Amino acid sequence: MHTVWFLLLPGFPLVDVSSMLAVFEGANALRHDEDKVAAYAVQLVSIEGRAVCSSSGVLLAAQVLPHRLDGYANSLVITGGPRAGSEPAGRSDVQRLQGWFSNNQQHLVRCAAVDVDALALTPRPAPARRPTGSPSLGLSALKKRPSDWTAASPVSPRWRLIEAGQGTDLALSWLEADQGSVFADTLAERLPEPRSRRYGPMRYRSSLIDHPAPDPRIAMLHAWIAAHLHEKLDVARLAQRFPMSTRSFTRLYSRATGFTPAHGVQQIRLDTACRLIEAGTRPLKTIAAQCGYSSQEVMRRTFLRVLGMTPREYRQHHMIPMSKPGASR
């Protein structure tokens, strides 16, 4: 049986955790209907083993994060973390998580973080050395069908970073990989809310663009950044837009968005690159230059780190098909 661990950090989005729990519970029920044994066990854990408060104020009981995982059939979802105006995570918690990943990364076959706050708090394990020509990290060393997770696989897990609200699609994509598309589609039809018919990688959208900050100055700054990505955008230049000292601007920006200015630029740069890739067949080298990446290779490494795929793979999944001239509607 495969165990899915939910590491809850303060402020986690309750809707994502509850919807993912419903997916794995529904998967076990569907397998029972097919006279098969349950495939998933779910564990809610926290660093201290105490109840954790969600972003909506609801407490969820959680067991203590085990010191060492058993076997090689484990997946991990980290969700929550410090937000703007909240207290920063203690150094001891970060050190404990660093030690935990060092001891357990060989037992994890895949990991996901809901919202970037989780990854900002939790150090990611170093990527495993991958075979020449392999485009993936971590799981590239495993067999092609990820359902065979009982074999020892001492490699770093592959990470996926998703926005809040995408939890159900993430869980369904894992089910599709394990049980096949027919199983995932059948389960999706049973869920109470309509979901996408495809459970592969989601289109990347930065919350800084899709959900503008209440402060109109920040929203205007983000629009300006998107139009000047090919230029040098250090903190000093951003602070000049207000105008403010770099220290005062950094504090203002972090309070308004929950991110550092540099992280905000990185998100907008990736968001813009994804939209350009989806929109047409412009060369990737041209898109990289337009979005301010120093080279196409730097953009490729960013896509792999954040989205788990190359820009070329992202285009294959998400490019909007062009309608043919004269085609009937």
C-alpha positions as CSV (number, residue, x, y, z in Angstrom):
1,M,0.0,0.0,0.0
2,H,1.2,3.5,-0.9
3,T,1.2,6.1,1.9
4,V,0.5,9.7,1.2
5,W,1.9,12.0,3.9
6,F,0.4,15.5,4.3
7,L,2.9,17.7,6.2
8,L,0.7,20.5,7.5
9,L,2.3,23.9,8.2
10,P,0.4,26.8,9.8
11,G,-2.0,28.6,7.4
12,F,-2.4,25.6,5.0
13,P,-5.3,25.9,2.5
14,L,-8.0,23.6,4.0
15,V,-9.9,23.2,0.7
16,D,-6.8,21.6,-1.0
17,V,-6.1,19.2,1.8
18,S,-9.8,18.1,2.1
19,S,-10.2,17.7,-1.6
20,M,-7.0,15.6,-1.9
21,L,-8.1,13.5,1.0
22,A,-11.5,12.9,-0.8
23,V,-9.6,11.8,-4.0
24,F,-7.6,9.2,-2.2
25,E,-10.6,8.0,-0.2
26,G,-12.6,7.8,-3.4
27,A,-9.8,5.8,-5.1
28,N,-9.9,3.2,-2.3
29,A,-13.7,3.0,-2.6
30,L,-13.5,2.6,-6.4
31,R,-11.0,-0.2,-6.0
32,H,-13.3,-1.8,-3.5
33,D,-16.1,-1.7,-6.0
34,E,-13.8,-3.5,-8.4
35,D,-13.0,-6.1,-5.8
36,K,-9.5,-4.8,-5.3
37,V,-7.7,-4.0,-2.1
38,A,-7.2,-0.4,-1.0
39,A,-4.2,1.3,-2.7
40,Y,-3.6,4.3,-0.4
41,A,-3.1,5.2,3.2
42,V,-3.2,8.8,4.2
43,Q,-1.4,10.4,7.2
44,L,-1.8,14.0,8.4
45,V,1.4,15.0,10.2
46,S,3.0,18.1,11.7
47,I,6.4,18.9,13.0
48,E,5.4,18.9,16.6
49,G,2.6,16.4,16.3
50,R,0.0,19.0,17.3
51,A,-3.2,20.2,15.6
52,V,-2.4,22.8,12.9
53,C,-4.6,25.8,12.1
54,S,-5.6,26.3,8.5
55,S,-5.8,29.6,6.6
56,S,-9.6,29.6,7.3
57,G,-9.0,29.1,11.1
58,V,-10.0,25.4,11.2
59,L,-7.8,23.1,13.2
60,L,-6.8,19.7,11.9
61,A,-5.4,17.0,14.2
62,A,-2.0,15.7,13.1
63,Q,0.4,13.1,14.2
64,V,4.1,13.8,14.8
65,L,6.2,13.6,11.6
66,P,7.9,10.2,11.9
67,H,11.7,10.2,12.3
68,R,12.1,7.7,9.5
69,L,9.8,6.4,6.8
70,D,9.4,2.7,6.0
71,G,9.8,1.2,2.5
72,Y,9.8,3.1,-0.8
73,A,6.1,3.6,-1.3
74,N,5.7,7.1,0.0
75,S,4.5,10.4,-1.4
76,L,4.7,13.7,0.4
77,V,2.5,16.9,0.2
78,I,3.8,19.9,2.1
79,T,1.2,22.7,2.5
80,G,1.1,25.9,4.4
81,G,3.9,28.1,5.8
82,P,4.6,31.6,6.8
83,R,2.6,34.4,5.2
84,A,2.8,38.1,5.0
85,G,2.5,39.6,8.5
86,S,3.0,36.2,10.3
87,E,5.9,35.2,12.4
88,P,8.9,33.6,10.6
89,A,9.5,29.9,11.1
90,G,11.9,29.0,13.9
91,R,15.4,28.1,13.0
92,S,15.0,24.8,14.9
93,D,12.0,23.8,12.7
94,V,14.0,24.4,9.5
95,Q,16.9,22.4,10.9
96,R,14.7,19.5,11.8
97,L,13.2,19.4,8.3
98,Q,16.6,19.5,6.8
99,G,17.6,16.5,8.9
100,W,14.4,14.8,8.1
101,F,14.8,15.1,4.3
102,S,18.4,13.9,4.6
103,N,17.2,10.8,6.3
104,N,14.1,10.1,4.2
105,Q,14.5,11.4,0.7
106,Q,15.4,7.8,-0.5
107,H,12.0,6.7,0.8
108,L,10.0,9.3,-1.2
109,V,9.1,8.8,-4.8
110,R,7.3,12.0,-5.4
111,C,6.7,15.2,-3.5
112,A,4.5,18.3,-4.0
113,A,4.2,21.7,-2.3
114,V,1.0,23.6,-2.3
115,D,1.9,27.3,-2.7
116,V,5.5,28.5,-2.7
117,D,5.5,29.3,1.0
118,A,6.0,25.6,1.8
119,L,9.1,25.4,-0.4
120,A,10.4,28.6,1.0
121,L,10.3,27.1,4.5
122,T,11.3,23.6,3.7
123,P,14.7,22.9,2.1
124,R,14.5,20.7,-1.0
125,P,16.8,17.8,-1.3
126,A,19.6,18.0,-3.8
127,P,18.6,16.6,-7.2
128,A,19.9,13.1,-7.9
129,R,22.4,12.7,-10.8
130,R,20.3,11.7,-13.8
131,P,21.2,9.6,-16.8
132,T,22.5,11.4,-19.8
133,G,19.7,12.6,-22.0
134,S,17.0,12.2,-19.3
135,P,14.8,15.3,-19.1
136,S,13.5,14.6,-15.6
137,L,14.8,14.8,-12.0
138,G,14.6,12.1,-9.4
139,L,11.9,9.8,-10.9
140,S,13.9,9.4,-14.1
141,A,15.8,6.6,-12.4
142,L,12.7,4.6,-11.7
143,K,10.8,2.3,-13.9
144,K,8.6,3.8,-16.5
145,R,5.4,2.8,-14.7
146,P,5.4,4.5,-11.3
147,S,3.0,1.9,-9.8
148,D,5.9,-0.4,-9.2
149,W,7.1,1.4,-6.1
150,T,8.1,-1.6,-4.0
151,A,11.6,-1.9,-5.6
152,A,14.4,0.0,-3.8
153,S,14.9,3.4,-5.5
154,P,17.5,5.4,-3.6
155,V,17.0,8.6,-5.6
156,S,15.9,12.1,-4.7
157,P,12.1,12.5,-5.3
158,R,10.7,14.7,-8.0
159,W,9.0,17.8,-6.8
160,R,5.9,19.5,-8.1
161,L,5.0,23.0,-7.1
162,I,1.3,24.0,-7.4
163,E,-0.8,27.0,-6.5
164,A,-3.6,26.8,-3.9
165,G,-6.8,25.5,-5.5
166,Q,-5.0,22.8,-7.7
167,G,-4.9,20.1,-5.1
168,T,-7.6,17.9,-6.7
169,D,-6.0,17.9,-10.1
170,L,-2.6,17.1,-8.5
171,A,-4.1,14.1,-6.7
172,L,-5.9,12.9,-9.9
173,S,-2.7,13.2,-11.8
174,W,-1.0,10.9,-9.3
175,L,-3.9,8.4,-9.6
176,E,-3.7,8.5,-13.4
177,A,0.0,7.6,-13.1
178,D,-0.7,4.8,-10.7
179,Q,-4.0,3.3,-11.9
180,G,-4.4,4.5,-15.5
181,S,-6.5,7.2,-17.2
182,V,-9.7,5.2,-17.2
183,F,-9.6,4.8,-13.4
184,A,-8.8,8.5,-12.9
185,D,-11.6,9.6,-15.3
186,T,-14.1,7.3,-13.6
187,L,-13.2,8.7,-10.2
188,A,-13.3,12.3,-11.4
189,E,-16.9,11.8,-12.5
190,R,-17.8,10.8,-9.0
191,L,-16.4,13.9,-7.4
192,P,-18.9,16.5,-6.2
193,E,-17.2,19.4,-8.1
194,P,-16.4,19.5,-11.9
195,R,-12.8,19.0,-12.6
196,S,-10.6,19.2,-15.7
197,R,-10.6,16.1,-17.9
198,R,-6.8,16.2,-18.1
199,Y,-4.7,15.7,-14.9
200,G,-1.3,16.4,-16.3
201,P,0.8,19.5,-15.5
202,M,-1.3,22.6,-14.9
203,R,-0.8,25.8,-16.7
204,Y,1.4,28.0,-14.5
205,R,0.0,31.2,-13.4
206,S,1.5,33.5,-10.7
207,S,-0.8,34.6,-8.0
208,L,0.8,38.0,-8.2
209,I,-0.7,38.4,-11.7
210,D,-4.0,36.5,-11.3
211,H,-4.8,37.9,-7.9
212,P,-3.4,41.5,-7.7
213,A,-2.4,42.9,-4.4
214,P,-4.9,45.2,-2.7
215,D,-2.3,48.0,-2.8
216,P,-2.7,49.6,-6.2
217,R,0.9,50.6,-6.2
218,I,2.0,47.0,-6.0
219,A,-0.4,46.0,-8.8
220,M,1.0,48.8,-11.0
221,L,4.5,47.7,-10.2
222,H,3.8,44.2,-11.3
223,A,2.4,45.4,-14.6
224,W,5.5,47.5,-15.1
225,I,7.8,44.6,-14.3
226,A,6.0,42.4,-16.8
227,A,6.7,45.1,-19.5
228,H,10.4,45.4,-18.6
229,L,11.5,41.8,-17.9
230,H,14.3,42.1,-20.5
231,E,15.9,44.9,-18.4
232,K,17.8,44.8,-15.2
233,L,15.3,44.6,-12.3
234,D,17.2,44.7,-9.1
235,V,15.7,45.9,-5.8
236,A,17.2,49.4,-6.1
237,R,15.5,50.0,-9.4
238,L,12.1,48.6,-8.2
239,A,12.3,50.9,-5.1
240,Q,12.8,53.9,-7.4
241,R,9.3,53.3,-8.8
242,F,7.7,54.4,-5.4
243,P,10.3,56.1,-4.5
244,M,11.6,54.6,-1.4
245,S,14.8,53.3,0.1
246,T,15.5,49.7,-0.8
247,R,14.9,48.6,2.9
248,S,11.6,50.4,3.2
249,F,10.5,49.1,-0.2
250,T,11.4,45.5,0.6
251,R,9.4,45.7,3.8
252,L,6.4,47.2,2.0
253,Y,6.5,44.6,-0.8
254,S,6.9,41.7,1.6
255,R,4.0,42.8,3.7
256,A,1.8,43.2,0.6
257,T,2.7,40.0,-1.2
258,G,4.4,37.6,1.2
259,F,7.4,37.4,-1.1
260,T,10.7,39.2,-1.5
261,P,11.0,41.6,-4.5
262,A,13.4,39.2,-6.2
263,H,11.0,36.3,-5.8
264,G,8.2,38.5,-7.2
265,V,10.2,39.2,-10.3
266,Q,11.0,35.5,-10.7
267,Q,7.3,34.6,-10.6
268,I,6.3,37.3,-13.1
269,R,9.1,36.2,-15.4
270,L,8.0,32.6,-15.3
271,D,4.3,33.5,-15.7
272,T,5.1,35.6,-18.8
273,A,7.3,32.9,-20.3
274,C,4.5,30.4,-19.9
275,R,1.9,32.6,-21.5
276,L,4.2,33.3,-24.5
277,I,4.9,29.6,-24.9
278,E,1.2,28.8,-24.8
279,A,0.3,31.5,-27.3
280,G,2.3,30.4,-30.3
281,T,5.4,28.9,-31.9
282,R,7.9,31.7,-31.1
283,P,11.4,30.2,-30.7
284,L,12.2,29.4,-27.0
285,K,15.4,31.3,-27.3
286,T,13.5,34.4,-28.3
287,I,11.1,34.0,-25.4
288,A,14.0,33.5,-22.9
289,A,15.5,36.7,-24.0
290,Q,12.2,38.6,-23.9
291,C,11.5,37.4,-20.4
292,G,14.9,38.4,-19.1
293,Y,16.6,35.0,-18.8
294,S,20.3,35.2,-19.4
295,S,20.0,32.2,-21.7
296,Q,17.6,29.5,-23.0
297,E,19.4,27.0,-20.7
298,V,18.7,29.2,-17.6
299,M,15.0,29.3,-18.6
300,R,15.1,25.5,-19.0
301,R,16.5,25.0,-15.6
302,T,13.9,27.2,-14.0
303,F,11.1,25.3,-15.7
304,L,12.5,22.0,-14.5
305,R,13.0,23.3,-10.9
306,V,9.5,24.9,-10.6
307,L,7.3,23.0,-13.0
308,G,9.1,19.6,-13.3
309,M,9.3,19.9,-17.1
310,T,11.3,21.6,-19.8
311,P,9.8,24.6,-21.8
312,R,9.5,22.3,-24.8
313,E,7.5,19.8,-22.8
314,Y,5.4,22.6,-21.4
315,R,4.6,23.8,-25.0
316,Q,3.6,20.2,-26.0
317,H,1.1,20.2,-23.1
318,H,-0.3,23.7,-23.3
319,M,0.2,25.4,-26.6
320,I,-3.1,26.9,-27.8
321,P,-3.9,25.4,-31.2
322,M,-4.2,27.9,-34.0
323,S,-7.4,27.8,-36.0
324,K,-7.0,27.3,-39.7
325,P,-8.0,30.2,-42.0
326,G,-11.6,29.8,-43.3
327,A,-12.4,27.1,-40.8
328,S,-16.1,26.9,-40.0
329,R,-17.2,27.7,-36.4
